């Protein structure tokens, strides 16, 4: 069964309302799905890859909220610089009245999670990080010189740039191929400006000052089969966070949170359980609700 017609996805769309939140002006519209008890003040926030939308992490919203966790999956509006995105995300947290959060980011989402943690390190808004198929330096994509001109390219060209990293479905397991099909549909729903701005964030010259993030609790999730993140990039992630917990999946492709959702959800629970006996579990700062 295709992902977007599965019972799980239909249940997600039926039970988790979609919210549109306007910040700054009418063009800055954040889309969020907020599942789980709203009394939880330190939720897990999921940040999608370039091709993702707010429903990309529906399996995490459904699976973890059923266990008492609060999970917010979102899609961001058009921002053309990392600092602009970080300031917009900070304003979103202020609007939602969330002082501190756990971040789960995939690919670009993981990079933005790290940059936001760095951006707010003097007044921390992030409790922990889970990074899936992510990176610390945009130079690995070798688009630095052309990144300032991506805004001029037509939508079709931009989509081909992204889909070129999805791989051939002929060589994939059915569940991995279904995850690709699902993300292709998400990609098709993005406007030219949305896609161009995300690729600009993904490919523009930038890197994470990982020395500022060493005291954070970090889990790295990656896969052993083919994905857009090459082995040297994964190895750089390991070196950047030598004390991180490693969650290696045998397979899952570019989108294991869809194709191997049960395993990913289990790793997320293990990660969050570290905060069960801390001050972030109880009262206004609890991570989940019993």
C-alpha positions as CSV (number, residue, x, y, z in Angstrom):
1,X,0.0,0.0,0.0
2,X,1.3,3.4,-0.9
3,X,2.3,5.6,2.0
4,X,-0.1,8.5,1.4
5,X,-3.1,6.1,1.1
6,X,-2.1,3.9,4.1
7,X,-4.3,3.7,7.1
8,X,-1.6,5.3,9.2
9,X,-1.5,8.4,7.0
10,X,-5.2,8.7,6.7
11,X,-5.5,8.4,10.5
12,X,-2.9,11.2,10.8
13,X,-4.7,13.5,8.6
14,X,-8.0,12.8,10.3
15,X,-6.8,13.2,13.8
16,X,-4.0,15.7,13.9
17,X,-5.1,19.2,12.8
18,X,-2.9,21.3,10.4
19,X,-2.1,24.8,11.7
20,X,-0.9,27.8,9.8
21,X,1.1,30.3,11.8
22,X,1.9,33.7,10.4
23,X,5.1,35.4,11.6
24,X,6.4,38.8,10.7
25,X,4.3,39.3,7.6
26,X,1.8,37.4,5.4
27,X,4.6,35.6,3.5
28,X,6.1,33.9,6.5
29,X,3.7,31.1,7.1
30,X,4.8,28.1,9.1
31,X,2.8,24.9,8.8
32,X,2.7,22.6,11.8
33,X,1.1,19.4,13.0
34,X,1.2,19.2,16.8
35,X,0.5,15.7,18.3
36,X,0.4,14.6,21.9
37,X,-0.4,16.3,25.2
38,X,-0.2,20.1,25.0
39,X,0.8,20.2,28.6
40,X,4.3,19.0,27.6
41,X,6.4,22.1,27.3
42,X,9.6,20.5,25.8
43,X,8.3,18.7,22.7
44,X,10.3,17.0,20.0
45,X,10.2,19.2,16.9
46,X,10.9,17.5,13.5
47,X,12.6,19.5,10.8
48,X,12.3,18.1,7.2
49,X,14.8,17.8,4.4
50,X,14.7,19.9,1.3
51,X,11.9,17.9,-0.3
52,X,9.8,17.6,2.9
53,X,6.6,19.2,4.1
54,X,4.9,19.3,7.5
55,X,3.4,15.8,7.1
56,X,6.8,14.1,6.3
57,X,7.1,12.9,9.9
58,X,3.6,11.7,10.3
59,X,4.8,8.3,11.5
60,X,6.7,10.0,14.4
61,X,3.8,12.2,15.3
62,X,1.4,9.2,15.4
63,X,3.7,6.7,17.0
64,X,5.3,8.8,19.7
65,X,2.2,10.9,20.6
66,X,0.4,7.6,21.3
67,X,3.1,6.9,23.9
68,X,2.6,10.3,25.6
69,X,5.2,12.3,23.8
70,X,4.4,15.7,22.3
71,X,5.7,15.8,18.7
72,X,5.6,18.8,16.4
73,X,6.3,18.3,12.7
74,X,6.6,21.5,10.6
75,X,7.3,23.0,7.2
76,X,9.1,26.3,7.0
77,X,8.4,29.3,4.8
78,X,10.8,31.0,2.5
79,X,14.1,32.1,4.1
80,X,17.2,32.9,2.1
81,X,19.8,32.8,4.8
82,X,20.6,30.6,7.8
83,X,20.5,33.5,10.3
84,X,17.1,34.6,8.9
85,X,15.8,31.1,9.3
86,X,17.1,30.8,12.8
87,X,15.5,34.1,13.8
88,X,12.2,33.0,12.3
89,X,12.3,29.6,14.1
90,X,13.1,31.4,17.4
91,X,10.0,33.6,16.9
92,X,8.0,30.4,16.2
93,X,9.1,28.9,19.5
94,X,8.2,32.2,21.2
95,X,4.7,32.1,19.6
96,X,4.2,28.6,20.7
97,X,5.5,29.5,24.2
98,X,8.2,26.9,24.1
99,X,11.3,27.8,26.0
100,X,13.3,24.7,25.1
101,X,12.8,21.8,22.7
102,X,14.4,18.6,21.4
103,X,15.1,18.8,17.7
104,X,15.0,15.9,15.2
105,X,16.3,17.0,11.8
106,X,16.7,15.1,8.6
107,X,19.4,16.1,6.0
108,X,18.9,19.9,5.6
109,X,16.6,19.8,8.7
110,X,19.5,18.3,10.7
111,X,21.9,21.0,9.5
112,X,19.3,23.7,10.4
113,X,18.9,22.1,13.8
114,X,22.6,22.3,14.5
115,X,22.8,25.9,13.3
116,X,19.9,26.9,15.5
117,X,21.5,25.3,18.5
118,X,24.7,27.2,17.7
119,X,22.6,30.4,17.1
120,X,21.1,30.2,20.6
121,X,24.0,28.6,22.5
122,X,24.4,31.7,24.8
123,X,20.7,31.5,25.8
124,X,19.9,27.8,25.0
125,X,16.6,27.0,23.4
126,X,17.6,23.4,22.5
127,X,17.8,20.5,24.9
128,X,19.1,17.8,22.6
129,X,19.6,16.8,18.9
130,X,18.8,13.8,16.8
131,X,20.4,14.1,13.4
132,X,19.3,11.8,10.6
133,X,21.4,11.5,7.3
134,X,22.7,14.9,8.0
135,X,25.9,17.0,7.6
136,X,27.9,19.7,9.3
137,X,29.3,21.6,6.2
138,X,27.4,22.5,3.0
139,X,30.6,22.4,1.0
140,X,30.0,18.6,0.5
141,X,27.4,19.4,-2.1
142,X,29.8,21.5,-4.2
143,X,27.2,24.1,-5.1
144,X,28.7,27.0,-3.2
145,X,29.5,29.2,-6.2
146,X,26.1,28.6,-7.8
147,X,24.0,28.8,-4.7
148,X,23.4,32.6,-4.9
149,X,21.8,32.1,-8.4
150,X,19.4,29.2,-7.5
151,X,16.6,31.7,-7.0
152,X,16.6,32.3,-10.8
153,X,16.2,28.7,-11.8
154,X,12.7,27.3,-12.9
155,X,11.0,24.9,-10.6
156,X,11.4,21.9,-12.9
157,X,15.2,22.3,-12.9
158,X,15.3,22.6,-9.1
159,X,13.2,19.5,-8.7
160,X,15.5,17.5,-11.0
161,X,18.4,18.6,-8.8
162,X,16.7,17.2,-5.8
163,X,15.3,14.0,-7.4
164,X,18.7,13.2,-8.8
165,X,19.7,12.2,-5.2
166,X,16.7,9.9,-4.6
167,X,18.2,6.9,-6.4
168,X,16.7,4.3,-8.7
169,X,13.5,2.6,-7.4
170,X,14.3,-0.5,-9.3
171,X,17.1,-1.4,-6.8
172,X,15.0,-0.6,-3.7
173,X,12.9,-2.6,-1.3
174,X,9.2,-1.9,-1.7
175,X,9.0,0.1,1.6
176,X,12.0,2.2,0.6
177,X,10.5,2.8,-2.9
178,X,7.2,3.8,-1.2
179,X,9.0,6.4,0.9
180,X,10.6,7.8,-2.2
181,X,7.2,8.1,-3.9
182,X,5.8,9.8,-0.9
183,X,8.6,12.4,-0.8
184,X,8.3,13.0,-4.6
185,X,4.7,14.0,-4.0
186,X,5.8,16.3,-1.2
187,X,8.5,17.8,-3.5
188,X,5.9,18.4,-6.3
189,X,3.8,20.4,-3.8
190,X,6.6,22.9,-3.1
191,X,6.6,26.3,-4.9
192,X,9.6,27.5,-6.9
193,X,10.4,30.0,-4.1
194,X,10.1,27.4,-1.4
195,X,12.4,25.0,-3.2
196,X,14.9,27.6,-4.3
197,X,15.2,29.0,-0.8
198,X,15.7,25.5,0.8
199,X,18.4,24.6,-1.8
200,X,20.1,28.0,-1.1
201,X,20.2,27.1,2.6
202,X,21.4,23.6,1.8
203,X,24.1,24.6,-0.7
204,X,25.2,28.1,0.3
205,X,28.6,28.4,2.0
206,X,28.1,27.5,5.7
207,X,29.3,25.1,8.4
208,X,28.5,24.3,12.0
209,X,30.8,25.4,14.7
210,X,30.6,22.0,16.4
211,X,32.8,23.1,19.3
212,X,29.8,25.0,20.6
213,X,27.6,21.9,20.6
214,X,29.8,19.4,22.4
215,X,27.9,19.6,25.7
216,X,24.6,18.7,24.1
217,X,23.0,15.3,24.0
218,X,23.2,14.1,20.4
219,X,22.0,11.0,18.6
220,X,23.1,10.3,15.0
221,X,20.8,8.1,12.9
222,X,22.1,6.9,9.6
223,X,21.7,4.0,7.2
224,X,24.2,1.5,5.7
225,X,22.5,1.3,2.3
226,X,22.5,3.9,-0.5
227,X,21.4,7.5,0.4
228,X,22.3,11.0,-0.7
229,X,24.8,11.4,2.2
230,X,28.1,9.8,1.2
231,X,30.3,7.8,3.6
232,X,32.9,10.6,4.1
233,X,30.1,12.9,5.2
234,X,28.9,10.4,7.8
235,X,32.4,9.9,9.0
236,X,32.7,13.7,9.5
237,X,29.6,13.6,11.6
238,X,31.1,10.9,13.8
239,X,34.3,12.9,14.3
240,X,32.3,16.1,14.9
241,X,30.3,14.5,17.7
242,X,32.6,11.9,19.3
243,X,30.4,11.5,22.3
244,X,27.1,11.1,20.3
245,X,25.0,8.0,20.5
246,X,25.0,6.1,17.2
247,X,21.9,4.5,15.7
248,X,22.9,2.6,12.6
249,X,20.1,1.2,10.4
250,X,20.9,-1.7,8.1
251,X,18.8,0.0,5.4
252,X,16.2,2.6,4.9
253,X,17.4,4.8,2.1
254,X,17.1,8.6,2.3
255,X,14.0,8.6,4.4
256,X,14.2,6.0,7.1
257,X,11.7,7.9,9.3
258,X,9.2,6.7,6.7
259,X,10.6,3.3,5.5
260,X,11.9,2.2,8.9
261,X,9.6,4.2,11.1
262,X,9.4,1.7,13.9
263,X,13.2,1.5,14.3
264,X,13.5,5.3,14.1
265,X,10.8,5.8,16.7
266,X,12.5,3.4,19.0
267,X,15.8,5.3,18.8
268,X,13.9,8.5,19.4
269,X,12.3,7.1,22.5
270,X,15.7,5.9,23.8
271,X,17.1,9.3,23.2
272,X,14.2,11.1,25.0
273,X,14.3,8.7,27.9
274,X,17.6,10.2,29.0
275,X,15.5,13.2,30.1
276,X,12.9,11.1,32.0
277,X,14.5,11.7,35.4
278,X,15.5,15.3,34.9
279,X,13.7,18.5,35.5
280,X,12.5,18.5,31.9
281,X,10.2,15.6,32.7
282,X,8.1,17.2,35.4
283,X,5.9,20.2,35.7
284,X,6.2,22.9,33.0
285,X,9.2,21.3,31.4
286,X,8.3,17.6,31.0
287,X,9.3,15.8,27.9
288,X,6.3,13.5,27.9
289,X,3.1,12.7,29.8
290,X,2.3,9.4,31.5
